[in-house]
Amino acid sequence: MAGEGKLTHVDEQGRVTMVDVGTKDTTQRTAVAHGSLTVGPDTLRRIADGDTPKGDVLATARVAGIMAAKRTPELIPLCHQIALSSVKIELTLAWPEQRIEIVATCKAVDRTGVEME
């Protein structure tokens, strides 16, 4: 990895700074994150059946994931504001494991990556 051992968000005097990406080329960038949420069997069944008091849990989770990606520069210090071209949140119910599997994919055409989003 280029610059290994050197923090990119710290200058020569040890001060926190935002990385200058102004000279980088604009390229297609994609980041994918995987995770899971373990729930009880009754909760998983109720989510699958759409039998929850607050409505469609999975739809709400998708919207929340998209909103979080769009607001990343507000939530994570020193994160660049980039124009996202796509945010996709996939949620899969995994019955034997009693989990909700989550895959979030973000895309952008910009000068810096989308791995934070």
FIZA-948881 format. One record per atom (N, C-alpha, C): atom name; residue number from 0; x, y, z. Coordinates in steps of 0.2 Angstrom, whole numbers. Atoms other than C-alpha are relative to their C-alpha. Layout:
BEGIN
+------+-----+-------+-------+-------+
| atom | seq |    px |    py |    pz |
+------+-----+-------+-------+-------+
|   CA | NUM |     X |     Y |     Z |
...
+------+-----+-------+-------+-------+
//
This chain:
BEGIN
+------+-----+-------+-------+-------+
| atom | seq |    px |    py |    pz |
+------+-----+-------+-------+-------+
|    N |   0 |     4 |    -6 |     0 |
|   CA |   0 |     0 |     0 |     0 |
|    C |   0 |     4 |     6 |     0 |
|    N |   1 |    -4 |    -6 |     1 |
|   CA |   1 |     7 |    17 |    -5 |
|    C |   1 |    -1 |     4 |     7 |
|    N |   2 |     1 |    -4 |    -6 |
|   CA |   2 |    11 |    28 |    10 |
|    C |   2 |    -1 |    -4 |     6 |
|    N |   3 |     2 |     5 |    -6 |
|   CA |   3 |    10 |    13 |    22 |
|    C |   3 |     4 |     3 |     6 |
|    N |   4 |    -3 |    -3 |    -6 |
|   CA |   4 |    14 |    19 |    40 |
|    C |   4 |    -1 |     7 |     1 |
|    N |   5 |     1 |    -7 |     0 |
|   CA |   5 |     9 |    37 |    36 |
|    C |   5 |    -8 |     1 |     0 |
|    N |   6 |     7 |    -1 |     0 |
|   CA |   6 |    -8 |    43 |    41 |
|    C |   6 |    -2 |     6 |    -5 |
|    N |   7 |     1 |    -4 |     5 |
|   CA |   7 |   -16 |    52 |    27 |
|    C |   7 |    -4 |     6 |     2 |
|    N |   8 |     4 |    -6 |    -3 |
|   CA |   8 |   -27 |    64 |    38 |
|    C |   8 |     4 |     4 |     5 |
|    N |   9 |    -4 |    -3 |    -5 |
|   CA |   9 |   -12 |    70 |    48 |
|    C |   9 |     6 |     3 |    -4 |
|    N |  10 |    -5 |    -3 |     4 |
|   CA |  10 |     0 |    83 |    41 |
|    C |  10 |     7 |    -1 |     4 |
|    N |  11 |    -7 |     1 |    -3 |
|   CA |  11 |    19 |    85 |    45 |
|    C |  11 |     1 |     2 |     7 |
|    N |  12 |     0 |    -2 |    -7 |
|   CA |  12 |    16 |    94 |    61 |
|    C |  12 |    -5 |    -4 |     5 |
|    N |  13 |     4 |     4 |    -4 |
|   CA |  13 |     4 |    81 |    67 |
|    C |  13 |    -7 |     3 |     1 |
|    N |  14 |     7 |    -3 |     0 |
|   CA |  14 |   -12 |    91 |    64 |
|    C |  14 |    -5 |    -3 |    -5 |
|    N |  15 |     5 |     3 |     4 |
|   CA |  15 |   -28 |    84 |    58 |
|    C |  15 |    -1 |     4 |    -6 |
|    N |  16 |     1 |    -4 |     6 |
|   CA |  16 |   -31 |    89 |    40 |
|    C |  16 |    -5 |    -4 |    -5 |
|    N |  17 |     4 |     4 |     5 |
|   CA |  17 |   -43 |    84 |    25 |
|    C |  17 |     5 |    -1 |    -6 |
|    N |  18 |    -4 |     2 |     6 |
|   CA |  18 |   -34 |    75 |    11 |
|    C |  18 |    -2 |     4 |    -6 |
|    N |  19 |     1 |    -3 |     7 |
|   CA |  19 |   -32 |    85 |    -5 |
|    C |  19 |    -1 |    -5 |    -5 |
|    N |  20 |     1 |     5 |     6 |
|   CA |  20 |   -40 |    75 |   -19 |
|    C |  20 |     0 |     4 |    -7 |
|    N |  21 |     1 |    -4 |     6 |
|   CA |  21 |   -40 |    90 |   -31 |
|    C |  21 |     4 |    -2 |    -6 |
|    N |  22 |    -4 |     2 |     6 |
|   CA |  22 |   -26 |    83 |   -43 |
|    C |  22 |    -2 |    -7 |    -2 |
|    N |  23 |     2 |     7 |     2 |
|   CA |  23 |   -34 |    65 |   -44 |
|    C |  23 |    -4 |     0 |    -6 |
|    N |  24 |     4 |     1 |     5 |
|   CA |  24 |   -42 |    59 |   -59 |
|    C |  24 |    -7 |    -2 |     2 |
|    N |  25 |     7 |     3 |    -1 |
|   CA |  25 |   -61 |    56 |   -59 |
|    C |  25 |    -1 |    -7 |    -3 |
|    N |  26 |     1 |     7 |     2 |
|   CA |  26 |   -65 |    38 |   -60 |
|    C |  26 |    -6 |    -3 |     3 |
|    N |  27 |     5 |     4 |    -3 |
|   CA |  27 |   -79 |    25 |   -57 |
|    C |  27 |     2 |    -3 |     6 |
|    N |  28 |    -2 |     3 |    -6 |
|   CA |  28 |   -79 |    20 |   -39 |
|    C |  28 |    -5 |    -4 |     3 |
|    N |  29 |     5 |     4 |    -3 |
|   CA |  29 |   -88 |     6 |   -30 |
|    C |  29 |     3 |    -3 |     6 |
|    N |  30 |    -2 |     3 |    -7 |
|   CA |  30 |   -88 |     0 |   -12 |
|    C |  30 |    -6 |    -5 |     2 |
|    N |  31 |     5 |     5 |    -2 |
|   CA |  31 |   -97 |   -15 |    -5 |
|    C |  31 |     1 |    -2 |     7 |
|    N |  32 |    -1 |     2 |    -7 |
|   CA |  32 |  -100 |   -19 |    13 |
|    C |  32 |    -5 |    -5 |     2 |
|    N |  33 |     4 |     5 |    -2 |
|   CA |  33 |  -107 |   -34 |    21 |
|    C |  33 |    -1 |     0 |     8 |
|    N |  34 |     1 |     1 |    -7 |
|   CA |  34 |  -115 |   -37 |    38 |
|    C |  34 |    -6 |    -4 |     1 |
|    N |  35 |     6 |     4 |    -2 |
|   CA |  35 |  -128 |   -46 |    48 |
|    C |  35 |    -3 |     2 |     6 |
|    N |  36 |     4 |    -2 |    -6 |
|   CA |  36 |  -141 |   -43 |    61 |
|    C |  36 |    -3 |    -6 |     3 |
|    N |  37 |     3 |     6 |    -3 |
|   CA |  37 |  -145 |   -58 |    73 |
|    C |  37 |    -7 |     2 |     4 |
|    N |  38 |     6 |    -1 |    -3 |
|   CA |  38 |  -163 |   -58 |    78 |
|    C |  38 |    -3 |    -6 |     3 |
|    N |  39 |     4 |     6 |    -3 |
|   CA |  39 |  -175 |   -70 |    88 |
|    C |  39 |    -4 |    -3 |    -6 |
|    N |  40 |     4 |     4 |     5 |
|   CA |  40 |  -185 |   -83 |    78 |
|    C |  40 |    -7 |     4 |    -1 |
|    N |  41 |     7 |    -3 |     0 |
|   CA |  41 |  -202 |   -74 |    82 |
|    C |  41 |     1 |     7 |    -4 |
|    N |  42 |    -1 |    -7 |     4 |
|   CA |  42 |  -195 |   -57 |    76 |
|    C |  42 |     1 |    -1 |    -7 |
|    N |  43 |    -2 |     1 |     7 |
|   CA |  43 |  -188 |   -64 |    60 |
|    C |  43 |    -7 |    -2 |    -4 |
|    N |  44 |     6 |     2 |     3 |
|   CA |  44 |  -205 |   -73 |    57 |
|    C |  44 |    -5 |     6 |    -1 |
|    N |  45 |     4 |    -5 |     1 |
|   CA |  45 |  -214 |   -57 |    60 |
|    C |  45 |     2 |     5 |    -5 |
|    N |  46 |    -3 |    -4 |     5 |
|   CA |  46 |  -203 |   -47 |    49 |
|    C |  46 |    -2 |    -3 |    -7 |
|    N |  47 |     2 |     4 |     6 |
|   CA |  47 |  -206 |   -60 |    35 |
|    C |  47 |    -7 |     1 |    -2 |
|    N |  48 |     7 |    -1 |     1 |
|   CA |  48 |  -224 |   -59 |    37 |
|    C |  48 |    -3 |     7 |     0 |
|    N |  49 |     2 |    -7 |     0 |
|   CA |  49 |  -225 |   -40 |    38 |
|    C |  49 |    -5 |     1 |     6 |
|    N |  50 |     4 |     0 |    -6 |
|   CA |  50 |  -233 |   -42 |    55 |
|    C |  50 |     4 |     4 |     6 |
|    N |  51 |    -3 |    -4 |    -5 |
|   CA |  51 |  -224 |   -28 |    64 |
|    C |  51 |    -4 |     6 |     2 |
|    N |  52 |     4 |    -6 |    -2 |
|   CA |  52 |  -232 |   -13 |    74 |
|    C |  52 |     2 |     6 |    -4 |
|    N |  53 |    -2 |    -6 |     3 |
|   CA |  53 |  -222 |     0 |    65 |
|    C |  53 |     0 |     0 |    -8 |
|    N |  54 |     0 |     0 |     7 |
|   CA |  54 |  -224 |    -6 |    47 |
|    C |  54 |     6 |    -5 |    -3 |
|    N |  55 |    -5 |     4 |     4 |
|   CA |  55 |  -212 |   -14 |    34 |
|    C |  55 |     7 |     2 |     3 |
|    N |  56 |    -6 |    -1 |    -3 |
|   CA |  56 |  -196 |   -16 |    44 |
|    C |  56 |     6 |     1 |    -5 |
|    N |  57 |    -5 |     0 |     5 |
|   CA |  57 |  -185 |   -20 |    29 |
|    C |  57 |     0 |     6 |    -5 |
|    N |  58 |     0 |    -6 |     4 |
|   CA |  58 |  -191 |    -5 |    18 |
|    C |  58 |     3 |     6 |     4 |
|    N |  59 |    -3 |    -5 |    -4 |
|   CA |  59 |  -187 |     6 |    33 |
|    C |  59 |     7 |     0 |     0 |
|    N |  60 |    -7 |     2 |     0 |
|   CA |  60 |  -170 |    -2 |    34 |
|    C |  60 |     4 |     3 |    -6 |
|    N |  61 |    -3 |    -2 |     6 |
|   CA |  61 |  -167 |     1 |    16 |
|    C |  61 |     1 |     8 |    -1 |
|    N |  62 |     0 |    -7 |     0 |
|   CA |  62 |  -172 |    19 |    17 |
|    C |  62 |     6 |     3 |     5 |
|    N |  63 |    -5 |    -3 |    -4 |
|   CA |  63 |  -161 |    22 |    32 |
|    C |  63 |     7 |    -1 |    -2 |
|    N |  64 |    -7 |     1 |     3 |
|   CA |  64 |  -146 |    14 |    24 |
|    C |  64 |     2 |     5 |    -6 |
|    N |  65 |    -1 |    -4 |     5 |
|   CA |  65 |  -148 |    25 |     9 |
|    C |  65 |     1 |     7 |     3 |
|    N |  66 |    -1 |    -7 |    -3 |
|   CA |  66 |  -150 |    41 |    20 |
|    C |  66 |     7 |     0 |     3 |
|    N |  67 |    -6 |     0 |    -4 |
|   CA |  67 |  -135 |    36 |    30 |
|    C |  67 |     6 |     1 |    -5 |
|    N |  68 |    -5 |     0 |     5 |
|   CA |  68 |  -124 |    34 |    14 |
|    C |  68 |     0 |     8 |    -3 |
|    N |  69 |     0 |    -6 |     2 |
|   CA |  69 |  -130 |    51 |     8 |
|    C |  69 |     2 |     6 |     5 |
|    N |  70 |    -2 |    -5 |    -6 |
|   CA |  70 |  -126 |    60 |    25 |
|    C |  70 |     7 |    -2 |     2 |
|    N |  71 |    -6 |     2 |    -2 |
|   CA |  71 |  -109 |    52 |    27 |
|    C |  71 |     5 |     6 |     2 |
|    N |  72 |    -5 |    -6 |    -2 |
|   CA |  72 |   -99 |    68 |    26 |
|    C |  72 |    -2 |     4 |     6 |
|    N |  73 |     3 |    -3 |    -6 |
|   CA |  73 |  -110 |    75 |    40 |
|    C |  73 |     2 |    -4 |     6 |
|    N |  74 |    -1 |     5 |    -6 |
|   CA |  74 |  -107 |    60 |    51 |
|    C |  74 |     7 |    -2 |     1 |
|    N |  75 |    -7 |     2 |    -1 |
|   CA |  75 |   -89 |    56 |    48 |
|    C |  75 |     5 |     6 |    -1 |
|    N |  76 |    -5 |    -6 |     1 |
|   CA |  76 |   -76 |    70 |    51 |
|    C |  76 |     5 |    -2 |    -6 |
|    N |  77 |    -5 |     0 |     5 |
|   CA |  77 |   -64 |    73 |    36 |
|    C |  77 |    -2 |    -4 |    -6 |
|    N |  78 |     3 |     4 |     6 |
|   CA |  78 |   -75 |    62 |    24 |
|    C |  78 |    -2 |     5 |    -5 |
|    N |  79 |     2 |    -5 |     5 |
|   CA |  79 |   -76 |    71 |     7 |
|    C |  79 |    -7 |    -1 |    -2 |
|    N |  80 |     7 |     0 |     3 |
|   CA |  80 |   -93 |    76 |     0 |
|    C |  80 |     1 |    -2 |    -7 |
|    N |  81 |     0 |     2 |     7 |
|   CA |  81 |   -95 |    66 |   -16 |
|    C |  81 |    -7 |    -1 |    -2 |
|    N |  82 |     6 |     1 |     3 |
|   CA |  82 |  -109 |    64 |   -28 |
|    C |  82 |    -1 |    -7 |    -1 |
|    N |  83 |     1 |     7 |     1 |
|   CA |  83 |  -116 |    46 |   -26 |
|    C |  83 |    -4 |    -1 |    -6 |
|    N |  84 |     4 |     1 |     6 |
|   CA |  84 |  -123 |    39 |   -42 |
|    C |  84 |    -5 |    -6 |     1 |
|    N |  85 |     4 |     5 |    -1 |
|   CA |  85 |  -130 |    24 |   -34 |
|    C |  85 |     1 |    -3 |     8 |
|    N |  86 |     0 |     4 |    -7 |
|   CA |  86 |  -134 |    16 |   -16 |
|    C |  86 |    -5 |    -5 |     0 |
|    N |  87 |     4 |     6 |     0 |
|   CA |  87 |  -141 |    -1 |   -15 |
|    C |  87 |     0 |    -4 |     6 |
|    N |  88 |     0 |     4 |    -6 |
|   CA |  88 |  -146 |   -10 |     1 |
|    C |  88 |    -4 |    -6 |    -1 |
|    N |  89 |     3 |     6 |     0 |
|   CA |  89 |  -150 |   -28 |     0 |
|    C |  89 |     0 |    -3 |     7 |
|    N |  90 |     2 |     3 |    -7 |
|   CA |  90 |  -158 |   -37 |    15 |
|    C |  90 |    -3 |    -7 |    -2 |
|    N |  91 |     2 |     7 |     1 |
|   CA |  91 |  -160 |   -56 |    15 |
|    C |  91 |    -1 |    -3 |     7 |
|    N |  92 |     1 |     4 |    -7 |
|   CA |  92 |  -168 |   -66 |    29 |
|    C |  92 |     3 |    -7 |    -1 |
|    N |  93 |    -4 |     7 |    -1 |
|   CA |  93 |  -157 |   -81 |    34 |
|    C |  93 |    -3 |    -4 |     5 |
|    N |  94 |     4 |     4 |    -5 |
|   CA |  94 |  -168 |   -93 |    43 |
|    C |  94 |     4 |    -4 |     4 |
|    N |  95 |    -3 |     4 |    -5 |
|   CA |  95 |  -157 |  -106 |    50 |
|    C |  95 |     5 |     4 |     5 |
|    N |  96 |    -5 |    -4 |    -5 |
|   CA |  96 |  -145 |   -93 |    57 |
|    C |  96 |    -4 |     5 |     4 |
|    N |  97 |     4 |    -5 |    -4 |
|   CA |  97 |  -159 |   -82 |    63 |
|    C |  97 |     3 |     7 |    -1 |
|    N |  98 |    -3 |    -6 |     2 |
|   CA |  98 |  -151 |   -67 |    54 |
|    C |  98 |    -3 |     4 |    -6 |
|    N |  99 |     1 |    -4 |     6 |
|   CA |  99 |  -154 |   -53 |    42 |
|    C |  99 |     7 |     2 |    -3 |
|    N | 100 |    -6 |    -2 |     3 |
|   CA | 100 |  -140 |   -52 |    30 |
|    C | 100 |     0 |     6 |    -4 |
|    N | 101 |     1 |    -7 |     3 |
|   CA | 101 |  -136 |   -35 |    24 |
|    C | 101 |     6 |     1 |    -5 |
|    N | 102 |    -5 |    -2 |     5 |
|   CA | 102 |  -126 |   -30 |     8 |
|    C | 102 |    -1 |     7 |    -2 |
|    N | 103 |     1 |    -7 |     2 |
|   CA | 103 |  -124 |   -11 |     5 |
|    C | 103 |     6 |     1 |    -6 |
|    N | 104 |    -5 |    -1 |     6 |
|   CA | 104 |  -116 |    -6 |   -12 |
|    C | 104 |    -1 |     8 |    -2 |
|    N | 105 |     0 |    -8 |     2 |
|   CA | 105 |  -112 |    13 |   -16 |
|    C | 105 |     5 |     0 |    -6 |
|    N | 106 |    -4 |    -1 |     7 |
|   CA | 106 |  -106 |    19 |   -33 |
|    C | 106 |     0 |     8 |     0 |
|    N | 107 |    -1 |    -7 |     2 |
|   CA | 107 |   -99 |    36 |   -38 |
|    C | 107 |     5 |     1 |    -5 |
|    N | 108 |    -5 |    -2 |     5 |
|   CA | 108 |   -89 |    44 |   -52 |
|    C | 108 |     3 |     7 |     3 |
|    N | 109 |    -3 |    -6 |    -4 |
|   CA | 109 |   -77 |    56 |   -42 |
|    C | 109 |     7 |    -1 |     1 |
|    N | 110 |    -7 |     0 |    -1 |
|   CA | 110 |   -60 |    59 |   -37 |
|    C | 110 |     3 |    -4 |     7 |
|    N | 111 |    -2 |     4 |    -6 |
|   CA | 111 |   -60 |    49 |   -20 |
|    C | 111 |    -5 |    -5 |     0 |
|    N | 112 |     4 |     6 |    -1 |
|   CA | 112 |   -68 |    33 |   -15 |
|    C | 112 |    -6 |     0 |     4 |
|    N | 113 |     7 |     0 |    -4 |
|   CA | 113 |   -85 |    28 |    -8 |
|    C | 113 |     0 |    -5 |     6 |
|    N | 114 |     0 |     5 |    -5 |
|   CA | 114 |   -79 |    16 |     5 |
|    C | 114 |    -2 |     2 |     7 |
|    N | 115 |     3 |    -3 |    -6 |
|   CA | 115 |   -84 |    28 |    19 |
|    C | 115 |    -8 |    -1 |     0 |
|    N | 116 |     7 |     0 |     0 |
|   CA | 116 |  -102 |    28 |    13 |
|    C | 116 |    -3 |    -7 |     0 |
+------+-----+-------+-------+-------+
//
